[in-house]
Amino acid sequence: MPSAETVKSSKSLRFLGELLHDPNLFHLNRRSVSKASFWGIFIGLMPPIPIHTPAAAVAALTFRSNLPLTIALAWISNPLTIPFIMYAFYHLGRFILQVEPVTSLEFSWAWLYHEFEVVWKPYVVGCLLGASSCAAISYWLSNFIWRLNVKRRWRARCENRATPLVK
């Protein structure tokens, strides 16, 4: 990843103006990391559109989350994981909508149009629900782990101060 100074001084990103000078975009703190995990996972798990990276960057700029982490987490859906994610979200949406599974696959526009209710509607519902719930869990989990780590370090620091230095 390029450094914060490189991104801020990029001529192609001048149109963003002062948005790139927000310190939360490049610093790792509890709030920026939690927001980054939410938006990165949410955008990464949405239907496979080829604009995950720009969408993650826009979300990071809009919601003031850590920019590199948001973009990196959006790549949770990549060519290796997309089939598994699509399969899981299709069956999640099918379960919620109580739709029978597709018995035959055919790759034609007529079949896709005809099978909208059976294939695409459950998939989109599953994507919305699955991405929202996974993003909320990742937000909560990153926030919890960060707090747990801070408490553990604080206790260790207090214990180190309490013990006398003996040589």
N, C-alpha and C positions, 0 to 999 in steps of 0.2 A: 504494500500500500504506500502511496506517496505521503510525504509528511504534510502536516497542517499548513506550513508555510508555502509548500509547492502548490497545494490546492488553492490557497488564498490568493496567490500571485498569478494564477493561470489566466491567460488572456481570454481563453474560451469561456471562462466562468465569470467574467466581469459583469455580465448582465444580472447576476444575483446580488450584486452590491454588498450591502452590509450583512446579509444573511449568513455568509460564510465566516463572519468574524464572531459568531456566538461561541463562547468557550465550551459549551456543552457538546458541540459537534465533534470535538476531538479529545475531550477529557473523559477519563473513566471515573465516574462517580455513581452512586447507587441509583439515582433517578435516571440519568442518561443511559445507563446500562439496562435498567428495567424497561424503559421505553423502547430502547433499541431491540431488546429481545421480543417485546410484544409486536412491534411493527415489522421487524424482519421475518419472524415466524408467520405472522398473518399474511403478509404479502407473498412470502415464499410458498405458502400452501394454497393460495387462490388458484383458480384454473390456469393451466399452463399457457400463459400468454408470453410473448417474447420481450416484455418490458418490465420484468421483475426488478432489474437493477435500477433503471431510472425511477420506477415507482417507489422503490425503497429509499432512494436519495431524496425524492420529493417529500416522502413521509418524515425522514430524518430532519430535513430543513423545516418542515411545517411544525412538527411536534417537538423540536429541539432535543433530539436523541443523538446518541453517538453515531456519527455518519459511517465510519468504517465497519463497525459492528452490525449496524442495520443492514448494510449491503451484503456483508458476509453471511448473515443469517438468512437473507432472502434466497441464497443459493442452496437452501435445504432441499429445494426441488431442483434437481439437475437431471440430465438424461438418464442417469442410473436409478433415481428414486421416483421419477414421475409415474411410471406404470404402477408401482405399488401404492402411491398416494391416490392416484385416480381410482384404482380398484377398491381401496378402503373407503374412500369418500362416496363412491357410487353405492356401495352396499350400506353405508350409513344412511344416505338419503333414501335408499330403497326401503330400509327398515322403518325410517320415520314416516314416509309417505304410504307405507303398506302396499308397495307395488311389487308385482311378480318379477323375478329376474328375467333377463333376456336369454332366450334359448338359442338363438342363431345370430351370428354377426355377419353383416354384409357391408362392404365398404363402397357405398354409393350415396349420392346426394338424396335420392328419393328415399332410401332406407332411413337416412339420418333425419329427414324431414318427417317421415311417417312415424318414426320411433321417438319423437321428441318427448312425449309423455313418459315413455318407458325408460329412456336412457338419459337424456340431458336434464330433465327436470330433477330426478333424484340426485344426479351428479352435482348440479349447482346447489341444491339444498344441502347436500352432504358437505360440499366445499365451504359454504358459508358457516354452517354449524361447526364443522371440524376445525376450520382455520380459526374461528373465534375462540373456541374452547382451548385449542392448543396454544394460541397466543396468550390467552388469559392465564393459563397454567404456567407458561414460560415467564410471564411477567411476575407472577406471584413467587415462583421458584427462584428466579434470579434475585429478587428482592430479599427473600428469606435467606438464601445462601450468603448474600452480601452481608446482611445483618449478623448472621451466625459467625461469619468470619471476623467481623469487627469485634463482636463480643469475645471471641476466642483470643484474639490478639490483645484486647484490653486486659483480660484476665492474666495472660502470660506476662504482660508488661507490669501489671500490679504485683504479681508474684516475684518477678525479677527485682523490683524495687524493694520488696519486703525482706528478701534474703540479703544478709550482709556479705560483702565481698571478702572472702578469706583466701589468703595466699599461702 
